[in-house]
Amino acid sequence: MVEAPENSVLLSHTEIGNQWVDTKSQWMIGLFQVVLIGLPLYLLLLGMGVQQPIIPFGILALALSIWRFLRIQKANTQLDFISIASGHPWHHSDDVGDTTVYVLDQENKWIPLATDARIVTTPDPLLERILLRNGDSEGEVLARCDTFPFGLVDVIKTVNMAQALASAQNRDEGAEDEFEAAREREKSAESVLDREWLDTEEGALEYEPGALLRAFKQSKSGEDKDSRES
């Protein structure tokens, strides 16, 4: 595990990290798997006359338990790739200074994110890694990271949530959040489908000739008149 930058802490060591994985629920799911798979196996072996069918059942239960434990441990490490400065709202410190959010790139270097950055991921076209971009899939590349954990949607959502909180804390009281304002404008923008279109029923469209059409008719009328006089 790489240590967090100076005056910052790994997100896994915060209250958010403590709530990241519902360990109790995970173990309940594991117990259900043991019963669902192991009990039919035990009854099958018992019906086949196998001596001491409890032994294969125990081996299966142990294997599933180890697999579940490793799965929980891996999930717990997902937030080891994100850290926050001491002034961030998620930090346990009372400091109200630096709110920087950091992500760990593929070279194990901590990359500080600008407070107004919003992360979107795209796959690297050449290497097996994830590109963290700012704003959209065509945005500036901020970091080049391993697929785990930055290929996980929930991890990226958490990074952006941390960014939003950092931005809110740094913003002056009463100032507008540009990101949220843009989102609201997008939602309230008039949709093409919402526009009022002219009635296209037969006979409902009254065409008003423009100046160009009238000039053309006048010109045509003049030519016909000259032809008749000649």
N, C-alpha and C positions, 0 to 999 in steps of 0.2 A: 504494500500500500504506500502510495506517495504522500508525503506530508503536505498539509495545506500551506498556502503562502503565508507570509508573516502577517500577524494580526487578523487572521481569518480562521475558519474552522470548516472541516468537511461537513457537508450537508447531512451525512449519515450520523453525525454526532449531535444533531439538533433534535428538537421535538418532532420535526417533520420526519426525520430518519426513524425515530422511535415508532411512528405511526405508519411507516411506509409498508411494512409487511404485517398482516394480521396473523401472527404466529399461531394463535389458538385455533383460528379457522383452518389454517393449513394442516395442523395436526388432526383436526376433526375429519378433514377430507381424507387424510392418510389412513385413519382408522376405518373409515367407510370403505376405502379401497381394499384393505386387508380382509374385511368381512365379505365384501362382494366377490373378491377373487378367491380368497383362501377357504371360505366355508364350502363352496361347491367342490373345490379340489379335495378337501378333507373328506367330505361325504363320498366322493367318487372313489377315493383310495380305500375308504372303509368298506364300500360295497364290493370292491375287487378283492377284498381279503388281505390287503397289504398290512403287514405287521407294523405297529406303531406309526400310523399315518400322521401323528402329531409332529413327527420330526420334519417331513417335507413342508407341513403347514408352518412350523416355526421358522424354517429357512426362508420361506416366501415372505413371512411377516417381517423378518429381519431385513431382507433385501429391500422391501418396499419402504421400510422405516429409514434406512440409510439413504435411499434415493430421495425421499421427502426432505430429510435433513439437509442434504446437499443443495436441493432446490431452494430451500428457505435461505441457506447461507448465501447462495448466489444472488438471490433477490435483494438481500441485505447489503450487498456490495455495490448495487447499482448507483447509489448516491455517493459512493466514494470518489466518483469522477467529477463531482460538483463541489465547489466550496464558496463560502460567502464571507465578506469582510465583516469586521466587528460592529459596523453601524447598521447592518442590514436588519430589518424587522424580525427575521427568523433567528438571528444570533442571540444567544443567551445574555450577551453583554448589554449594559445600559448605554453604551456609546451611541451617539447619534451622528457620527462622522461618516467615514467611508462606507458605502453600501454596495461596493463592487461584487458582481457575481463572476466566478471563474469556472472555466471548463478545462478538463485535462485532455490535451491533444494526443495524437498517436505517438509522439516522441516523449511523452510523460512531462510535458511542459504546461504550466498553468497559463491559460489565455484569458486575460480580463475582457469582459464584454462591456461595450459602451452601454450606459444606462438605457438609452432609447432603442437599443437593438432588440428585435424580435426574431427568434430563431426558426428557420425552416431548413429541413434536411433534404439533401439530394445525394444519390450514390455517386461515388467517384467513378468516372467512365473507364479509368485505367487500372486502379488498384482496389482491393477489397477494403474499403473504408467509407466513412460517411463525411460529407462536407456540410459544415454548419454555415448557413447563409443568412444574411440579414434581410428580413422582409418578405422575400419570395424566392422562387426557384432560380431566378436570374440575378439575385442580389449578390452583394460582395461576400466572398468566402472569408469567414471569420476564423475558422479552425478546421483542421483535418483530423478526424477522430476515429477511434475503433468503432466497428459496428455495434459491439456491446460496450456500453448500454445505450449509445446514442441512436441506435436503430429502433429503440422502443418508444412508442408514441407517448406513454405516460411520463417517461424521463424528459422528453422535449417539452411536454406540457408543464412539468415542474420547473424547468429552466425558465420558461417564459413567464410563469407565475412569479418566480423569484425576481425576474427583471421588472415586471409590472409593479411589484411592491417597492423595489428599489427606486424606480422612477417616481412613484407616488410620494415616497418619503423625501426625495430631493426636490420635488416640485414646490414652488412657492404656494402659499395658501390662496385658493381661489383661481389659480392658473389652470388653463385647460390642458387636459391630457391629449396630445396630438394623435396618439394611436387610437384612443377610444373615440375621439371626435371624428376621425376618418372612418371608423367603423360605423358610427351613427349616420354619417353622411351617406355611406354606401347603402345602409338599410333604408334610409328615407328617400333615396334618389328615385325619381319617377321611372318605373319600369316601362319597357316598350309595350308590354301586355296590358298595362294599366291606362295607357293613353286612350283618349276618345277619338275614334275613327269615324269618318263619314259613313252614313248609311249607304250600302252598295246594292240595295234592292233595285230591281229594274224600274227605271223611271224616276228614281229618287235623286240621281246625280244631275244637278243643273250646271251645265258647263258655261262658264262666262268667257267668251273669246277675249284674248289679250290684245294689246296694241299691235303686236307683230302679225297676228292672224287678221286683224282688221285691215292693216296696210296691205297684206297679201291679197285680200279679197278686192280691195279698191284697185290695186294694180291690175288684177286679173280682169275686173270689170272694164277698166280703161282699155285694155288690149282688145277685148271683145268688141267694144264700141268702135275703135279705130278700124278693125277688120270689116265691120259692117259698112262703115262710111266709104271704105275703099272699094 
